[in-house]
Amino acid sequence: MARMETRGRSRLARAAVFALLLWMAACATTPYTNRSQFMVVSEGEEEKLGAQAYQQVLAESKIEKDPRVNEIVRRIGQRIAAASDRPDYKWEFVVIDDPNTVNAFALPGGKVAVYTGMFPVAETESGLATVMGHEVAHALARHGAERMSQQMGMQAVGTGLAIALGASGTGGVTQSVAMQAFGLGAQVGVLLPFSRGQESEADHIGLILMAKAGYDPKEAVVFWERMENASGGKAPPEYLSTHPSHGTRVQQIDAWLPEAERYYSKDPSVTDNKLPGVA
């Protein structure tokens, strides 16, 4: 009996060491916020999965052809992209024609999409820069890869524990898992939520990105107030489904504004016109 108990403790100890080594080998740090992340998905694999997800969304969506709309999204997007300091990304910007969907997303490798339903809420170019900065921040902070890594880490720990206890297990990343990790639902136009912590971090980093791109970061507060009011007294828009509460968000943005304003310099070439189709 004592021998069996000793062997059991030894297996548990090996499983604990395995979990610790896995964590130590997979540490990453987010830009600007310097938060430690558990990351076992490589950037190359993440970008490959992101490109596949992007092509799937494009194949199932109606692409907006209006050159005015595309020019605005591309121009703002290119400024945000330059501010992100990721010239290695293969940036692409697309507008999806869906006036009933108030959404946008950015995928690893610089694939960015804005739904036309976002335009009336964004209202201005600085409002759209707030949205695009927030979404690019998700990609820049590798939130999708972090979610996949957490899931894989739990599987690996479970597998390691099972092996240590004499069993076996398997795990991996499928395309459907990747789509969910990137915030994309099976139904086009339905975006799945990131965690509230990741949403707040995207607000923080996005505020800096829009400021670096030449858009006044104070306009972010105005945009999020419009987004909050877009519900018209009904349920909040899907875009806000698991974001921080309005009061929390405004308090956080107010706290981050001094930092963001250090990156902001008024650029006469940056316009803040009303978006097409906005009264």
N, C-alpha and C positions, 0 to 999 in steps of 0.2 A: 504493500500500500504506500509506504513512504517513498519507494522508488518511483511509483506512478505519479505521486504528487510532485516529486522533484522534476520528473520528465515534463509534466504539465507546465510547471513554472518556467522551465527552460524554454519551452515552445512559446509561451506568452512573452517571455523576455525577448526572444528572437523576433516575434511579430512587432513588439514595441520598438526595437532597434530598427527594423525594416521601415516602419512608419516614420520614425525620426529621420532616417537617412533620406527617405523619399521627400520629406518636407525640406530638408537642408539643401538637397540637390535641385530643388525647383523654385527657388526664391527669385522673384522679379520685383521691380519697383515702378510705380506709375509716374508719368511725367508731371511736374509741377507740384502735385500733392505728396509725392514721395512715400506713398503707401506701399507696404510690402504685400506682394501677391504670391499665391501658390500657382505655379505655371509649369505644366508639363507638355503643353502643346507648342510646337515650334512655330515661329512666325511664318516659315515657308508653308507648313501644313495649314495654318490658319488662313493664309492668303489664298491658298488653293481651294479650300472649302468655301471661303467668301466669294471667290469668283464663280464657283459652281452655283451657289445660292443666288447670286446676282443674275446669272443667265436664266435660272429657273423663274425668277420674278419677272424678268423682261419678257420671257416667252408667254407668260400668263397675263400680261398687262397691256393696256392700251397706251401707247406712248404719245405724249403731247407733241404736236408738230409746230405750234405757233412759234415763230422765230423770236418774237419779243420775250416771251416767257422763258424760252431756252437760253437766250442771251443773258438775262438777269440771273438765272440760277447758275449758269456757267461762270459768269463774272464774279459773283459773290463767292461761289465755291472755290474758284481759283485763288482768290485772296485768302480764304480760310486755309486752303491747302498750303499756300506759301507760308502762312503763319505756323503751320503744324511742324515745319522742318522735317518733312518726310519726302524728299525728292525721289526716294526709291519706290514710293507707291506709284502705281499706274492709275492716276486719278481719272475718273469718269463721272459726269454729272448728267442725270436724266430727269425729265419731268414726266410723271405718270398722270394721264388724264382720268381723274376720278374725283369729281367735285364733292362727292359725299364722304370722302375719306380725309380726315384732318390728321395727316401723318407725314413722316419723313424717316429716312434711315440712312446709315452709313455702314458699309461692310469693310472688313479687313482688306488692305491693299488699295483703299481709296475709291470704292464704288459707292456713289451717293445718289439717292433718289428723293425727290420731293413730290408729293401728291398735290394736285391742283386744289384740293379741298383745304390745304393749309394756307393758301394765299389770302382769303378774306380775313383770317385770324392773324396771320403775320402782318398784314396790312401794308407795311413799309419794307424797304430794303434792309433796314437795321433789324426789323423784326425777323425777317427771313435769315439774316446773318446770325441772330440768336439761336434759331432752330438748327441751322446747319452747323454752327459751332458746337452746339450741344451734341448733335449726332456724330460729328467727326470726333469729338472727345471720347465717345464710347469706343470707336475704333482705335483711336490713339492710345487709350488706356488698356486696350485689349480685353475689354469686359467679356466679350463672347468667349475668347480663349480661356479666360479665367473661369468662367462657368463650366466649360468643358473640362478643364483641368480639375476643378473641384469634384465633378462627377467621376472622372477617371481615377482621381486620387482615392475617393471613397471605395471605388471598385477594387483598386490595387491594394488598399489596406485590407479590405475584406478578403481578397484573394490571398494576400500574404498571411493573414490570420488563419485562413482556411488551410493553406499549405502547412503552416506551423502546427496546426492541430490535426494534420493528416488528411485533409480533404483537398479539393481543387476548385479552380474558378477561372472564368474568362471575362474579358471586357474589351471595349473599343469604342471608337467614335463612328457613328453612321451619319449619313447626310441629313437624316431627319433630326438627329441629335444636334448637329451643327446648326441647322436652320433655327431650332428653338434657342440654342445658345446665342445666336446673333439677333434674337428678338423677332424672328419671322415666323408667322403661323402658316399652317398648311393652306389656309384661305388667303388669297391675295388681298392686300389692304389691311389685314389684321396683324398688328404688331404685338408680340408678346412682351411683357414687362421685364425690365432688368430689376435688380433688387433696389430698394430705396437708397441704400448706401451708394450703389453704382450710379443711380440717377442724380444724387446730390453731387457726386464726384464729377459727373458729366456737366452739371451746371457750373461747377467751379472752373474746370478746365475750359469749357466752352466760353465762359466769360472772358478768360484770358485770350483765347484764340480770336474772338471777335474784336477785342481791343487791339491785338497785334495786327489784325487785318484792316484796322482803320475805322471801325464802327464804335460809336460811343457805348461803352458797357452799361451805362445807366439806362439805356433803352431796353435792356433785358428785363428790368422790373416792369416796364410798361407792357412789354410783350406778354409776360407771364400773367399780368392782370387781365389782359384781353383773353388769353387762353382760359383763365379761370371763369371769366364772364361768359365764355362761349357756350356754356351749358344752358344758359337761359333759365336757370332755376331747376333744371332736370339733373340727371346723372352727369358727372363730369365727362368730358371727352375721353375716348379711349387713350389718347396720348398722355392723359394725366392719371390713368387708372391706379398706378402704384407709385406715382411720384410723391415727393414730400408734400405735406399739406401746404396750402397757399401761404399761410402765416409763417410756417417754418422756412419755406423757400425764400420769401422776401427777406426774412431775418438773415438767412445765410448769404444771400446775394449782397445785402447791405454790408455784411462783415467782409465779404471778399472784394467789394468794389475798390477800396484803396489799393489793394494788390493789383487788380486788373488795370486800374487807371495809370499805374506806372508803365504799363506797356502801351498805353494809348497816346497817340499823337494825331491831332486833327489833320487830315489829308484832303486838300481841296479837290482831288480827283475822285474821292469817295462820295457818291450821291446817296440820298436817303429819300428817294421818290416813292410815291404810292405805287403799289404793285398793280399790274394789269387786271382789270375786272373788279377792282376794289372801288366802291363809290367814294 
